[in-house]
Amino acid sequence: MSKAISIVALLGLLLLPKMLPAQGVSIPLAFQWTSGDQFRYYGTGVQKAYINGRLVQTTLQTYKVSYSVTAVDATGKGLLKGHIVFLSDSDRRQGAKAISQEFDTAYSVDRLGRYTVPTDDVMPVVRHVPTFPDHAIKPGDTWTAKGEEVHDLREDFGVDKLLHIPIDVRYTDLGPQLKNGRTLEVISSDYNIYANTGFTSSTKGAWPVVLSGYSHQKHFFNKEKGEEEGYEEEYTLVLTMNNQDVYEFGGDGASQMTEALSMNKPQMAAEVKKALADSGMPDVQVTQAEKGVVINLDNILFPADSAVLLPSEQEKIRLIGQILKKYSDRDILVEGHTALAGTAEQRQKLSRDRAAAVGNQLVRQGVRTSEKLVYRGWGAEHPVAPNDTEAHKQKNRRVEITILEN
């Protein structure tokens, strides 16, 4: 269980800030949602895990969360649809990032930052943070507001329900700050956590009886646009078990927001198709999907049961990489698929390894940085043809490269 792996928009690298002189003018702060807007957060952080005071793991964590504003009501409340992916390195080298966890979420946030989330949803873990007061504020002003943390301990600790913890959050307006060439309002938020979990049993033997900790956060808010453009946090989360074992998770991290422009999929698909033909690959299929424009490599060749790219295929990926560089503001997803052969575990590993081989090749070519090129393997879960002939099986042995809209 990891707080850093659960919390949306906590992590990502930010440039060293330069503080501006505090201004004495009171201003109102509010989120300004616009239907159709799209944005994403990139983040990284370091978390340390202890059991009974002994360090057992230090983890570098990377995530990306993509949001779209699907509707805005008459009060200015925005309905957000999000897709969250947590990433891991494919190997010890700097390469494409593997998708290790992913979640879909949908909830609404009003102008002051108060959430409405379906009761059983795991995400977001931290809710109503930040919440702004309903009056103008100036640097140095403080206020308090209610918040909530929601933790899903079911898989890791064998308990039977989500844990909802109310929190009292203390805010301070720290004033304007220059970051990445823009003047942003910096808001600090601090809260402590202490809750009896109410759990009385576990399928894994021991269970958490008390959850405690704290969070110290900074929110970088663009008051003109009504957007939170970045986030930093230091936190500790402690689980005291019924057998007196103590699990502690602590770390820090940051995130940064990027706005995503709407994609003209028909135009991009036509451009990519023409570029592939001009590069000597007229038979490569290009399709439009909800998530973006997909290049389907059902003719990419690997040795049997191998994820090693042949020299001829490396040249093919090099040419495709040159095309992808033309759309440098879009992230890339590489997905591997296999035919129905071997065990499910073998198929999953092979499809993942082949997607990693293509993704790592593209990163080495400088097509994208590692956090903007991610991959996953599907095994034989998504066939495009029956697995009844060798020709059909070849179609299912494919790698798909998607230029993502967000």
C-alpha angles and dihedrals in degrees: 000000000000130000090201090053091050106045120090119226098003103119142050136106120278131190118253105275128230115213119227125212110277116254124218097214117114115230134178117240120209141150113252109206121193121190111245096025116136129195141158138204126219119199148172133185145162121239129186122202124203133186114200090342095309117120107236103166143012113195133189106210130197129185143169127201123190121199135186126189103228099178143358122206129215092271093055095256111150126214108218125200113195141184116198125194127183114203140208134190117264090220140336092289125084102266143125117322121244120224105243100170134007137182138184118214140176126187140135132249124195126218093271094049102260114146134219108199130171108260098243098043116119095202135103098033095190112052134186091015116158101026116176126212119252092244137061118281136193134203111294095028118130133199140164132227139173121260139167141221120203119197128191107208095157101104098038099040104024097239123147108234148026118275114231114194123186115218135194108221124203116207134194128185103226093186134240123333133184111236128164090348095306132100109237132180111240117217122184121207126190133179142159125223127213124155140152102230098215091221115142103175144022137198087225099054106250125054137190115265099175131030117193140159144106142253129210113190141175121204120199107210129190100212094188093056096030092233135131102228100181146001139204129189144178115193147164126199121188127191117195111199130214089247090054095254113141124213116193128188121185139161149112139251147152142215139207129205127228123190116229122214120220112267123235093216099182091052094045093046091052091048093049093046091052092046090052091050091049088052092055098263104105093148096060109111120233119191139173120240136174091261097046144283116333128209107201114207102189089148097057110123129220129168111263112288090356136116095203112123112229116229091253090054093047088058090050091052090047091057092046089049090058089056093047091053088068089068098048094151091065126079120232130230120195117196127187126209134184138196120254100277133120123005126325090249092052092048092049093050094046094049091047093048093049092049088049091051092055093042094049091049090054092048091050088053090055094245091135139348114259098259090054095052115061134170144195139180125230102184108207095326096111110041120176093199138023114276091232103106135033090245091054092045089053090057089054091050095079146128120221122203114198125195098213123223091210 
